[in-house]
């Protein structure tokens, strides 16, 4: 699976064709940084425009006023990650409001882990006049069905955060560069093994749910980084069992693997919640801090605290405020029947089921450790220092310059 970060001309053409048809002959033309159509003159929006103060969204008020229809957002659950309700929802709402939309012009729903609920929510949005749906599908099969129904009714579709394999033609995907996410995890493991002086690393590689295309891309990234170490014998790959995003299942998998292979002394864990489950098992085994590397992503409160405690090497910080703003900006262009600028839709992502390259907004993730925690997640307000620096990690917070 391949993500292209090239400024793909054919991606812009693909979007322009779809939007042009939907706009019934709109005269809008692709632009590298600026759209010159009505409502967007002097607007310069790119994938790097979005900051924690949401100031870029004010540039899109003219675009918002020229568009029609509801924008519906379909979030997947509250169990695989705390991010959806803690971050995605409030950031999406803030982005919509900063761009000038009223609460009647957008709607954010969470399917609570039920594909049938998400289908019902999508149909309700369409009935209420949705012109754009942002879909973060629970699985590609149900997501593709939702997207097919939407596009058949003239609704434009955005894949939010994870790609729907076999999804609607003409959709656009918004996410972080997920192969790079995996590479950061892999390199973080290597750096931690060195820093923590782990001798003869025997690594268990734990993946996310195989039905999630993001999990496949993460694995492509970290396995690619670790492969030279496995190939030259400096590291041993103990195994790579079936993946999951359910922490309790991850804990059971780790316990089974560790019982069968007690030589395991490092693990790739693909997100903070799964890492936390593994760390709980390590603590039950009385394994001390900075002896058994684990990894993560999402910069969750538990993940950051585990880093400060010395049980997790680092976490991939994906500034969700950037993803939310990029998605809302893209939705506003589509809602107005205009072509998004090429500097916003800055790459393509391979859909292995449809065998097509999906035009994509690809954002840049950051590896967070104690050395940059203060200048990234704390500075951005992704976590409050008062929540992070509980008694158990107070000294570590002080050492990391967090106050």
C-alpha positions as CSV (number, residue, x, y, z in Angstrom):
1,X,0.0,0.0,0.0
2,X,1.5,3.3,-1.0
3,X,0.9,6.9,-0.2
4,X,2.2,9.4,-2.6
5,X,3.2,12.8,-1.3
6,X,3.7,14.3,-4.7
7,X,1.7,17.2,-5.8
8,X,-0.3,14.9,-8.1
9,X,-1.7,16.7,-11.0
10,X,-4.0,13.8,-11.8
11,X,-5.5,14.0,-8.3
12,X,-6.5,17.6,-8.9
13,X,-8.0,16.7,-12.3
14,X,-10.0,13.9,-10.6
15,X,-11.4,16.2,-8.0
16,X,-12.1,19.0,-10.5
17,X,-14.0,16.6,-12.8
18,X,-16.3,15.4,-9.9
19,X,-16.9,18.9,-8.6
20,X,-17.4,20.4,-12.0
21,X,-20.1,17.8,-12.8
22,X,-21.7,18.4,-9.4
23,X,-21.6,22.2,-9.9
24,X,-23.3,21.9,-13.3
25,X,-20.6,23.7,-15.3
26,X,-18.9,25.8,-12.6
27,X,-16.1,27.8,-14.0
28,X,-13.8,27.2,-11.0
29,X,-10.3,26.0,-11.9
30,X,-7.6,24.2,-9.8
31,X,-5.1,26.4,-8.1
32,X,-1.9,25.6,-6.3
33,X,-2.6,27.9,-3.4
34,X,-5.5,30.1,-4.1
35,X,-9.0,29.8,-5.5
36,X,-10.3,32.7,-7.5
37,X,-14.0,31.7,-7.7
38,X,-16.7,33.6,-6.0
39,X,-16.5,33.6,-2.2
40,X,-12.8,32.5,-2.1
41,X,-10.8,35.3,-3.7
42,X,-7.6,36.1,-1.8
43,X,-7.9,32.8,0.2
44,X,-4.7,30.8,0.5
45,X,-5.3,27.5,2.2
46,X,-2.9,24.5,2.2
47,X,-2.3,21.4,4.3
48,X,0.1,23.4,6.5
49,X,-2.3,26.3,7.2
50,X,-4.0,24.9,10.3
51,X,-2.8,26.1,13.7
52,X,-4.1,25.6,17.2
53,X,-5.9,29.0,17.2
54,X,-8.1,28.0,14.2
55,X,-7.3,31.4,12.6
56,X,-7.2,29.9,9.1
57,X,-10.8,29.0,9.2
58,X,-11.9,32.7,9.2
59,X,-10.6,32.9,5.6
60,X,-13.3,30.5,4.6
61,X,-16.3,32.4,5.8
62,X,-17.1,33.6,2.2
63,X,-16.9,30.0,1.0
64,X,-19.2,28.9,3.8
65,X,-21.8,31.5,2.9
66,X,-21.8,30.5,-0.7
67,X,-22.4,26.8,-0.1
68,X,-25.6,24.9,0.5
69,X,-26.7,21.9,2.5
70,X,-25.8,20.2,5.7
71,X,-22.3,18.8,6.4
72,X,-22.7,15.5,8.3
73,X,-19.8,13.9,10.2
74,X,-19.9,10.2,11.1
75,X,-17.5,9.2,13.8
76,X,-17.1,5.5,14.6
77,X,-17.0,4.7,18.4
78,X,-15.7,5.6,21.8
79,X,-13.9,2.3,22.6
80,X,-11.0,1.9,20.1
81,X,-9.7,5.4,21.0
82,X,-10.7,8.2,23.4
83,X,-9.8,10.7,20.7
84,X,-13.2,10.8,18.9
85,X,-15.2,12.4,21.7
86,X,-12.3,14.1,23.5
87,X,-10.7,15.7,20.5
88,X,-12.3,15.1,17.1
89,X,-15.9,16.2,18.0
90,X,-14.9,19.5,19.8
91,X,-12.3,20.4,17.2
92,X,-14.7,19.7,14.3
93,X,-17.4,21.8,15.9
94,X,-14.9,24.6,16.6
95,X,-13.7,24.5,12.9
96,X,-17.2,24.7,11.6
97,X,-18.1,27.6,13.8
98,X,-14.8,29.5,13.1
99,X,-15.7,29.2,9.4
100,X,-19.0,30.8,10.0
101,X,-21.4,27.9,9.9
102,X,-24.4,27.8,12.3
103,X,-25.3,24.7,14.3
104,X,-28.1,24.0,11.8
105,X,-25.6,23.7,9.0
106,X,-23.4,20.8,10.4
107,X,-24.0,17.7,12.5
108,X,-21.5,15.4,14.3
109,X,-22.7,11.9,15.2
110,X,-20.9,8.9,16.8
111,X,-22.0,5.4,15.9
112,X,-20.9,3.9,19.2
113,X,-19.3,0.9,17.5
114,X,-22.4,0.0,15.4
115,X,-22.2,-0.1,11.6
116,X,-26.0,-0.2,11.4
117,X,-26.2,2.9,13.6
118,X,-23.8,4.7,11.4
119,X,-25.9,3.8,8.3
120,X,-29.0,5.2,10.1
121,X,-27.1,8.4,11.0
122,X,-26.0,8.8,7.4
123,X,-29.5,8.3,6.0
124,X,-30.8,10.8,8.5
125,X,-28.2,13.4,7.4
126,X,-29.2,12.9,3.8
127,X,-32.8,13.2,4.6
128,X,-32.0,16.5,6.4
129,X,-30.4,17.9,3.2
130,X,-26.7,16.9,3.6
131,X,-24.6,17.9,0.6
132,X,-21.3,16.5,2.1
133,X,-20.6,13.5,4.5
134,X,-17.4,13.0,6.4
135,X,-17.2,9.2,7.0
136,X,-14.9,7.6,9.5
137,X,-16.2,4.1,8.9
138,X,-16.0,1.2,11.4
139,X,-15.1,-1.1,8.6
140,X,-14.7,-0.7,4.8
141,X,-17.6,-2.9,3.9
142,X,-20.2,-0.9,5.8
143,X,-18.4,2.3,4.9
144,X,-18.5,1.6,1.2
145,X,-22.2,0.9,1.4
146,X,-22.8,4.3,3.2
147,X,-20.7,6.1,0.6
148,X,-22.4,4.4,-2.4
149,X,-25.9,5.4,-1.1
150,X,-24.7,8.9,-0.5
151,X,-23.1,9.5,-3.9
152,X,-26.2,7.9,-5.6
153,X,-28.2,10.8,-4.0
154,X,-25.7,13.5,-5.1
155,X,-23.9,13.8,-1.7
156,X,-20.2,14.3,-1.8
157,X,-18.0,12.1,0.4
158,X,-14.8,12.6,2.4
159,X,-13.0,9.7,4.1
160,X,-12.1,11.1,7.5
161,X,-9.0,9.7,9.2
162,X,-9.2,6.2,7.7
163,X,-9.6,5.2,4.1
164,X,-12.7,3.2,3.2
165,X,-11.4,0.5,0.9
166,X,-13.6,0.2,-2.1
167,X,-15.3,3.5,-1.3
168,X,-17.1,5.9,-3.5
169,X,-15.5,7.2,-6.7
170,X,-14.7,10.9,-6.4
171,X,-14.2,11.0,-2.7
172,X,-11.3,12.7,-1.0
173,X,-9.3,11.3,2.0
174,X,-8.1,13.4,4.9
175,X,-5.6,11.9,7.4
176,X,-2.0,12.0,8.5
177,X,0.6,10.3,6.4
178,X,0.1,6.9,8.0
179,X,3.2,5.2,6.6
180,X,5.1,7.9,8.2
181,X,3.2,7.3,11.5
182,X,4.5,3.7,11.3
183,X,8.0,4.8,10.5
184,X,8.0,7.0,13.5
185,X,6.9,4.1,15.7
186,X,9.6,1.9,14.3
187,X,12.4,4.4,14.7
188,X,11.1,5.3,18.2
189,X,11.4,1.6,19.1
190,X,15.0,1.5,17.8
191,X,16.0,4.7,19.6
192,X,14.4,3.4,22.8
193,X,16.1,0.0,22.6
194,X,19.4,1.9,22.4
195,X,18.6,4.4,25.1
196,X,17.3,1.8,27.5
197,X,20.3,-0.6,26.8
198,X,18.1,-3.5,25.8
199,X,20.5,-6.3,25.0
200,X,19.6,-8.9,22.4
201,X,16.2,-7.4,21.5
202,X,13.5,-10.0,21.0
203,X,10.5,-8.0,19.6
204,X,6.9,-8.9,19.5
205,X,5.2,-6.9,16.7
206,X,1.6,-6.1,17.5
207,X,-0.7,-4.6,14.8
208,X,-4.0,-2.8,14.7
209,X,-7.2,-4.3,13.3
210,X,-6.4,-5.7,9.8
211,X,-9.8,-4.5,8.6
212,X,-8.6,-0.9,9.1
213,X,-6.5,0.3,6.2
214,X,-4.6,2.7,8.5
215,X,-3.4,-0.3,10.5
216,X,-2.0,-1.8,7.3
217,X,-0.2,1.4,6.5
218,X,1.2,1.7,10.1
219,X,2.6,-1.8,9.8
220,X,4.1,-1.0,6.5
221,X,6.0,1.8,8.1
222,X,7.3,0.2,11.2
223,X,8.1,-3.2,9.6
224,X,10.0,-1.3,6.9
225,X,12.1,0.4,9.5
226,X,12.7,-2.7,11.6
227,X,13.4,-5.1,8.7
228,X,17.1,-4.3,8.3
229,X,17.6,-5.0,12.0
230,X,15.8,-8.3,11.7
231,X,17.6,-9.2,8.5
232,X,21.1,-8.6,9.9
233,X,20.3,-10.5,13.2
234,X,20.7,-7.6,15.5
235,X,17.1,-7.9,16.5
236,X,14.9,-11.0,16.6
237,X,11.3,-10.8,15.5
238,X,9.5,-13.2,17.8
239,X,6.1,-12.9,16.1
240,X,3.4,-10.8,14.6
241,X,0.0,-12.1,15.8
242,X,-3.4,-11.0,14.5
243,X,-4.0,-7.4,15.2
244,X,-6.7,-5.5,17.1
245,X,-7.7,-2.1,18.3
246,X,-9.5,-3.5,21.4
247,X,-7.1,-3.1,24.4
248,X,-8.5,-6.1,26.3
249,X,-7.8,-8.4,23.3
250,X,-4.4,-6.8,22.9
251,X,-3.6,-7.6,26.6
252,X,-4.7,-11.2,26.1
253,X,-2.6,-11.6,22.9
254,X,0.4,-10.2,24.7
255,X,0.0,-12.5,27.7
256,X,-0.3,-15.5,25.4
257,X,2.7,-14.5,23.4
258,X,4.8,-13.8,26.5
259,X,3.9,-17.1,28.1
260,X,4.9,-18.9,24.9
261,X,8.0,-16.7,24.4
262,X,9.4,-15.5,27.7
263,X,12.4,-14.1,25.9
264,X,10.3,-11.2,24.5
265,X,11.9,-8.0,25.9
266,X,10.4,-5.3,23.6
267,X,7.1,-4.8,21.8
268,X,5.7,-2.7,19.0
269,X,2.3,-1.5,20.1
270,X,0.4,0.5,17.5
271,X,-1.4,2.9,19.7
272,X,-1.5,4.2,23.3
273,X,-4.5,2.3,24.4
274,X,-3.0,-1.1,23.3
275,X,0.3,0.0,24.8
276,X,-1.4,0.8,28.1
277,X,-2.9,-2.7,28.2
278,X,0.5,-4.3,27.6
279,X,2.1,-2.1,30.2
280,X,-0.5,-3.2,32.8
281,X,0.7,-6.8,32.1
282,X,4.3,-5.8,32.4
283,X,3.7,-4.2,35.7
284,X,1.9,-7.3,37.0
285,X,5.1,-9.1,36.0
286,X,7.1,-6.6,38.1
287,X,9.1,-5.5,35.1
288,X,10.6,-2.2,36.0
289,X,10.6,1.1,34.0
290,X,13.0,1.6,31.1
291,X,13.6,-2.1,30.6
292,X,10.9,-3.2,28.2
293,X,10.2,-0.8,25.3
294,X,6.6,-0.2,24.1
295,X,5.4,2.3,21.5
296,X,2.2,4.1,20.7
297,X,0.2,6.8,18.9
298,X,-2.6,9.3,19.6
299,X,-0.8,11.2,22.4
300,X,-3.5,10.2,24.9
301,X,-3.3,11.1,28.5
302,X,-2.4,7.6,29.6
303,X,0.2,7.3,26.8
304,X,1.9,10.5,27.8
305,X,1.9,9.5,31.5
306,X,3.4,6.1,30.6
307,X,6.1,7.9,28.7
308,X,6.9,10.0,31.8
309,X,6.9,6.9,33.9
310,X,9.4,5.2,31.6
311,X,7.1,2.4,30.4
312,X,6.5,3.7,26.9
313,X,9.2,5.1,24.5
314,X,7.0,7.7,22.8
315,X,3.8,8.4,21.0
316,X,2.9,9.6,17.6
317,X,1.2,13.0,18.0
318,X,-1.3,13.6,15.3
319,X,-2.6,17.1,15.9
320,X,-6.3,16.4,15.5
321,X,-7.0,20.1,15.4
322,X,-5.2,20.1,12.0
323,X,-7.1,17.1,10.7
324,X,-10.4,18.6,11.8
325,X,-9.7,22.0,10.2
326,X,-8.4,20.4,7.0
327,X,-11.5,18.2,6.8
328,X,-13.9,21.1,7.3
329,X,-12.0,23.3,4.8
330,X,-12.3,20.5,2.2
331,X,-16.0,20.0,3.0
332,X,-16.7,23.7,2.5
333,X,-15.1,23.6,-0.9
334,X,-17.1,20.6,-1.9
335,X,-20.3,22.0,-0.4
336,X,-19.8,25.2,-2.5
337,X,-19.3,23.1,-5.7
338,X,-15.7,24.4,-6.0
339,X,-12.4,22.7,-6.6
340,X,-10.2,22.4,-3.5
341,X,-6.7,23.9,-4.0
342,X,-3.9,21.6,-4.9
343,X,-1.9,22.8,-1.9
344,X,-4.7,21.4,0.3
345,X,-5.3,18.2,-1.5
346,X,-1.5,17.5,-1.6
347,X,-1.2,13.8,-2.4
348,X,-2.9,10.5,-3.2
349,X,-3.5,7.3,-1.2
350,X,-3.8,3.8,-2.8
351,X,-7.1,2.1,-2.4
352,X,-6.1,-1.6,-2.8
353,X,-9.7,-2.8,-3.2
354,X,-10.7,-0.3,-5.9
355,X,-7.1,-0.2,-7.3
356,X,-7.3,3.5,-7.6
357,X,-5.4,6.5,-6.2
358,X,-7.6,8.5,-3.9
359,X,-6.9,12.3,-3.8
360,X,-5.8,13.0,-0.3
361,X,-5.0,15.7,2.3
362,X,-2.0,14.3,4.1
363,X,-0.8,15.9,7.3
364,X,2.5,15.5,9.1
365,X,2.7,13.5,12.4
366,X,5.3,14.1,15.2
367,X,7.1,11.6,17.5
368,X,6.7,12.8,21.1
369,X,9.0,11.9,24.0
370,X,9.9,13.6,27.2
371,X,12.2,15.8,25.3
372,X,9.5,17.6,23.3
373,X,6.3,16.9,25.2
374,X,6.2,20.4,26.6
375,X,6.7,22.1,23.1
376,X,4.1,19.9,21.3
377,X,1.1,18.4,23.0
378,X,1.2,20.6,26.1
379,X,1.8,23.8,24.1
380,X,-1.0,23.0,21.7
381,X,-3.4,22.4,24.5
382,X,-4.0,18.7,23.5
383,X,-3.5,17.9,27.2
384,X,-3.5,20.2,30.2
385,X,-0.4,20.1,32.4
386,X,-2.7,19.9,35.4
387,X,-4.2,16.7,34.1
388,X,-1.0,15.2,32.9
389,X,1.2,15.9,35.9
390,X,-0.4,13.8,38.6
391,X,1.6,12.9,41.7
392,X,3.1,9.7,40.2
393,X,4.7,11.7,37.3
394,X,5.2,15.1,39.0
395,X,9.0,14.8,39.2
396,X,9.2,13.6,35.6
397,X,7.0,16.6,34.4
398,X,9.4,19.0,36.2
399,X,12.4,17.3,34.5
400,X,10.6,17.6,31.1
401,X,9.9,21.3,31.7
402,X,6.2,20.8,32.0
403,X,4.5,23.1,34.5
